[in-house]
Amino acid sequence: MQKSQVSRFNCPNCDASYMVVQVQAAPSTFYRQIMCRSCDGPLEAQKGRFILKYFLLEERRKGPAEPRRKYLG
């Protein structure tokens, strides 16, 4: 069984929140363009030898995205 890696991701276009699962792909796997379900912006389909699967957790906020706060420790 192949190992997968799970992480959180925010769309760089609209700040929609996703859970992303990375799974190792076969060398002959065909990658298609993936679009954000909230704003239709492009999302990465692969990262190196891994394919990426996105699961929408929260749609974008209404209005302009708020600036991100820095973690101050």
Secondary structure, 3 states (H helix, E strand, C coil): CCCEEEEEEECCCCCCEEEEEEEECCCCCCCCCEECCCCCCEECCEECCEEEEEEEEECCCCCCCCCCCCCCC
